[in-house]
Amino acid sequence: MHLLVSNDDGYLAPGLLALVKALKPLGKVTVIAPEQNHSGASNSLTLSRPLSVHRVAGGERDGFLFVNGTPTDCVHIALTGFLQEMPDLVISGINQGENMGEDVLYSGTVAAAIEGVMFGIPAIAFSQIDRGWAKIDDAAQVAKDIVQHAISHRLDSGNNHHAALLNVNLPNVSYSDQKGWRVTRLGNRHPSQPVIEQTSPRGDLIYWIGPAGEAKEASEGTDFYATSAGYVSITPLQLNLTDSERIKQMQSQWNQG
């Protein structure tokens, strides 16, 4: 079993190290992660400049590879020529902070997993609910359990003929206090909070992106509901964004010729 591991917090992130340590008993682990934090990078590729791949020598991250680009760059480079052996599973994380609801559209963590799926490889994105890395080793052990379960149950294309993509959110609790797992759907957030306006030292107006909106649709069955109740949330995602219902409505009104 060959596991390709990436993230969006960068190769020095505690969540990545904890995840890799936990996964090593499962097979060969290759780490290719961004050089710097790229939270919120989504599925961006770097097309305006060349990219470099460097290898860590020594220390607890010995052998880790890092790229001066985005999470998607990392997985893309790995799968389009850098790796001599294709992985069986792409794993991303563990992210510092939740990725639920609309977060998945912005998340670099989820984007790294998506890139694997785009090349036909099943993928899992892991995020820890609260920031700060509390109980990160415990979260990594839960992640290992989920990966092991995915391997033993042959996580594959299912009925839609596309590689499986799972988005997992892990509570910051000790391993022994984990309540269990729940398969969920994405919830929904209120719109993001307003930008934060400041003045630079040179007198120019500058803006910081405001915090994400609070949960809006967090009813039973959603990722928000499961994690608020102390469970691990496992949400299957798909890449097809087509609005099938609107197609039916528009065909009679918009089709021409």
C-alpha positions, -999 to 999 in steps of 0.1 A, spaced: 0 0 0 14 33 -11 1 65 5 7 100 -8 3 126 19 0 163 15 -16 193 33 -21 230 31 -5 242 64 30 234 51 55 207 56 65 219 91 29 217 104 24 195 135 -8 180 119 12 166 90 39 151 111 14 134 135 -5 120 105 26 106 88 38 90 121 4 73 125 1 61 89 36 45 86 25 11 98 0 9 70 26 9 41 49 31 21 43 68 29 54 96 5 51 132 17 49 161 -7 36 192 10 38 230 4 68 249 17 46 275 34 10 277 46 -15 279 18 -48 278 37 -77 290 15 -57 282 -17 -85 260 -30 -76 242 -63 -51 268 -75 -22 258 -97 9 279 -101 13 287 -138 33 319 -137 66 305 -125 85 272 -122 83 251 -91 110 234 -71 109 202 -51 132 199 -21 139 170 3 143 173 41 175 156 53 176 145 90 153 151 119 118 138 124 107 150 90 136 132 72 125 124 37 96 148 35 94 166 2 83 202 -1 73 224 -30 73 262 -33 37 261 -44 1 252 -35 -13 220 -22 -27 212 -56 7 219 -71 22 193 -48 -2 165 -57 -2 174 -94 36 173 -96 36 140 -78 11 123 -101 22 138 -134 59 127 -135 77 131 -102 67 98 -86 80 66 -101 52 46 -84 17 59 -83 0 59 -49 -30 38 -39 -45 66 -18 -40 103 -15 -44 117 21 -44 154 30 -41 170 64 -44 170 93 -56 206 88 -56 231 117 -93 240 119 -125 226 106 -135 223 69 -173 219 69 -201 232 47 -189 258 21 -153 255 36 -146 227 12 -148 251 -18 -119 272 -3 -99 246 15 -64 238 3 -66 206 24 -97 194 4 -81 206 -28 -51 184 -24 -74 154 -20 -95 165 -50 -64 166 -72 -58 129 -64 -94 121 -74 -90 140 -107 -63 114 -115 -85 85 -105 -70 79 -71 -93 77 -40 -86 104 -15 -93 115 21 -90 150 36 -86 153 73 -92 184 94 -93 190 132 -122 210 144 -105 235 167 -73 253 159 -42 250 181 -33 213 175 -47 202 208 -49 163 209 -33 162 175 -17 128 181 -51 114 191 -67 128 160 -39 112 139 -47 78 155 -84 82 145 -73 92 110 -52 60 108 -83 40 118 -103 56 91 -76 50 65 -73 14 76 -111 10 74 -111 26 39 -84 2 27 -100 -29 42 -134 -19 27 -118 -11 -7 -127 25 -9 -132 29 -46 -155 44 -73 -188 31 -60 -217 35 -84 -206 68 -101 -174 55 -116 -153 82 -100 -127 77 -74 -140 82 -38 -134 115 -20 -140 118 17 -139 149 38 -133 141 75 -135 164 105 -120 152 138 -129 165 173 -101 177 195 -105 150 221 -84 121 234 -85 88 216 -103 71 244 -130 98 245 -139 95 208 -177 89 205 -175 73 171 -180 81 134 -210 95 115 -214 96 77 -228 130 69 -238 155 43 -224 191 41 -241 217 61 -244 253 52 -230 285 66 -242 321 68 -223 345 45 -188 353 56 -183 382 80 -173 416 66 -138 424 56 -116 441 83 -105 475 72 -72 489 84 -47 516 75 -12 506 65 19 524 79 20 544 46 -16 555 50 -32 532 25 -64 514 32 -58 476 35 -83 448 40 -82 414 58 -107 387 47 -132 384 75 -140 351 94 -162 325 79 -199 327 87 -215 307 115 -234 275 108 -268 281 92 -280 246 82 -267 223 109 -296 199 113 -293 162 120 -273 145 93 -249 174 86 -212 176 94 -220 205 117 -245 185 137 -222 154 140 -192 173 152 -211 194 176 -223 162 192 -187 150 195 -186 126 166 -161 123 137 -179 136 106 -172 117 73 -187 133 42 -185 118 8 -180 145 -19 -182 145 -57 -167 168 -83 -197 172 -106 -211 206 -98 -239 204 -124 -273 217 -111 -294 188 -125 -327 203 -114 -320 237 -131 -310 219 -163 -345 206 -166 -360 240 -159 -337 259 -183 -339 235 -213 -373 247 -224 -365 284 -219 -329 286 -231 -323 260 -258 -320 275 -292 -315 262 -327 
